[in-house]
Amino acid sequence: MLDLNTAPSPRRTPRLVVGVADTASAIRAAQKLRYDVFATEMGATLASAAEQTDRDDYDAICDHLIVTETATGRVVGTYRMLPPGRAHQAPMLYSEHEFDLSRLAHIRPRLVEVGRSCVHPDFRSGAVIALLWAGLADYVSRVGGDYLAGCASVSLADGGHQAVSLYRYLEQRHLAPADWRVFPHLPLPLGHVDDALDVAMPPLIKGYLRAGSLVCGEPAWDPDFNCADFFMLMPMDRVDARYARRFMGE
């Protein structure tokens, strides 16, 4: 497990720790947190809703990064990760349900796909997100990934104005080169909403961008989760030096 505190004294225990779940009960706790955030809080339609968990076929072949509150044992943050060596066990990457990834074929053997990121509402001050990033950086290094990719979601509760305005901002400043572009199967309608709002950057997307990620094209519309999904790609050799020093020990 990792923590972002300085080296603890013998009397001090970190409040939060991060690591890859290594028991079935820890994975179930992550799936329960996902259900609470995605279904209960955000109104997502989940196939496993009757179990009050968010679970699908990808869970069995993925690793699950979790942040745990040491005093209670609660899982308060999670990320799901599909390493390159296991991607062949699925018919396609999870992101391919939403995007045509043909232009990324040449980097697939070195790509770690991440997703299902969420944080308990009582722990959204930044520490949990920072720990998740530290855990991701360590994980990608250990599995030999050169690229990290996945979807970052923006709610469509306002009819899509925020999501489209955010895309207009990102395409001007953080758009990937043409040979890394992806194409949504169900594009978000970009021409029917106000696209000039001054929007607050979602914490997850802000973290991706600060680390050096690129947005790989127009967002997809995910009606089950009522959100716009932005496909983000982080070439690890582009990782910002300050990020590397803080989270990767370089």
N, C-alpha and C positions, 0 to 999 in steps of 0.2 A: 504494500500500500504506500501511497505518496501523500504528502501534505505540503502546503505552501508556506508553513511557518518556518522560522529559523530553527536550527537544531534544538530540540526540546531538552529541557533539564530532566533529571530523573523523576521529578515530581509532576511533570506536566504531560498530559495526553492530548494530542491534537483533537480539536472538536470535530473535524471532518477528515475523512481519509478516502482515497480513490484507488480502485484496482479493478481487475477483471473478475467478474463473478465466477466462483469455482464450485458452487453448489446449486442444486436444483431449486432450493428455497430462495437463494439470492436472486436467481433469474426470475422466479415467480414474483418476487417483490418488485423487481424492475418492471415486469409486465403489468403489475397492479398499479404502479405509479403512472405508467403510460396510459392505462385506462382512465385513471382519475383525471389526468390532464387532458387527454385527447377527447374522451367521450363525455365525462361529466362536466368538465370546465368548458371545452370548446365545441361540444355537440357533434363530434365525429360519429359516423356510422361504422361500427366495427363488427366483423363477422363473429367475433368471440365475445360479444357483449353479454351474452347470457351467463358467462363465467365471471364477469366483472374483471376481465383481464384484456389486455391488448396482445394478441398472440397470432402468429401466422407461420407458414411453412419455413420462412427464412430464419426464424428464431433458433431452430435446431442446428443450423450450420454456421451461425454467427457467434461471435464473442460479444459479451455484454459488459460494458464499462459501467461501474456504479460508484456513486459517491454516497458514503454511509455516515450518518451521525453517530459518533462513537458512544455517546451517553445513552442512546435509546436503541441503537441498531437499525434505525429506519433508513431505508434507501431514499435519498432526497434528490438524486440526479442520476441520469442514465444516458447512454449512447449505445447504439448497436453497430457492430463492425463486422464486415465480411472481408477476410483477408484474401489475397490473390490465390493462395494455394487451395482454397475451398470454393472459390467462385464457380468452378466447373460442376459442383454438386447441384447447382440450381439451373433451371432452363435458361435463365437470363438474370442479369443484375436487377435488383429491386427497382432502380431508377428507370430501367428500360420499359417498365409498365407505363411510364409517363413520357419518356423521351426517346427519340432516335439517337443512339450513341455511336452511329457508324463511324464518325470521324475520330473517335477515340480508340478504335480497334488496335492501333499500334502501341498504346500504353496499357491496355487491359491487363497483361500479365504482371504489371508492376503497380496496380491500382488497388488501394484499400477503399471500399465503399462504406460510408457511414450514414446513419439515419436514426430515426425514432428518438431524437434528442428531446429531453424534457427535464424540467426542474420543478420540484415541489413549490407551490406558491409562497410558502413561508421562508424560502431560501433563495430568493431571486435578487439578492443584493449584489451579487458578483462573485462571491467566493466559490460557490459551487461551479459556476461556469468556468472560472479560472482553473479549478481542479480538473474539470472534464477536459479542458484543453491540454493541461499537463499530462493527463493520462493518455490522451490521444497521441500526443507527440511521442511519448515513450513507447506506446503500442506500435505505431507506424515504424519507428526505428527498429523494434525487435522483430517484426515480421518481414522486414526488408522492403517496405513499400517506398516507391519514389513519388507516388501521387496519392493524394487523399481527395475523395470526391463524394458528394451527396447533395441532398436537397435541403434547402432552408425555406421554411414556410412562413407565409404572411396571411393573416386572417382576411377573409372577404366579407366580414360582418357589416362593413360599411358600403357594400355594393361593389368593391374593387377599387375605389378611388385611391386609397393609400398604396395598395400593391402596385398599381400602374404608375403612380407618381414615383414610387421608389424605383421601379424599373427604368423610368426615364432618366433618373439621376444616375443609376448604376451604368447604363449603357454609354453614358458620356465619359465615365471615369474609370470603370473597372471591367470593361468588356473584354473577353478572351479574344485572341486572334482567330481568324476565320477557320484555321485547321483544327481548332479545338471547340468549334461550335456544336451545340446539340439542338434538337428541334422537337418541340412538344407535340405529342399526339393529339392532345386537346388543348389548343392554345387559349390563353386568357384573352378575352376580347379587349384589345388595347385602344380601340377607337371610339368607345361608347361611354366613357367616363371622364371625369375631370382628372387630367394627368399632370397638373401643375401645382399640386399641394405641397406645402412645406412639411415633410414627414419626418418623424423620429425614426432613426435607424434601429431595427430590431436588434437586441443584444447578440443573438447568434450570428446574424449577418455581419454585424460590426466586428465580432471576433474573427470571422473568416477573413474579412478585408484587412484588418490590422495585421493578420499573420501573413498576408501576401496572396490571398485567393483571388480568383477571377470569376465573374459570372459568365456562363457559357451561352447566353442567348436569352430569348424571351421565356417568361415563366409559363409553366403548365397550370391548368385549372384542375384541381382535385375536388370533385363535388362531394365525395364521401367525407372529407375532412373540412370542407368549405374553406379552402385556402388556395393561395397561389404558391406554387413551388418553384423556387429558383435553383437551378443546377449550378453548384459551386465546385470549382476545381482548384486544388492547391498543389502545384508542383513543389516538392519539398526543397528543391534547390533555390526556390524563390522566397523561402521563409524569411521574414524580416529579422535582422540581426538582434534587435532588442527582444523580440519574441523568443528567438532561439536561446538567448542567454537566460531568460527568465524561466522558460518551460522545458527546454531541452538540455540545459546544463552545458551549453557550448559558449 
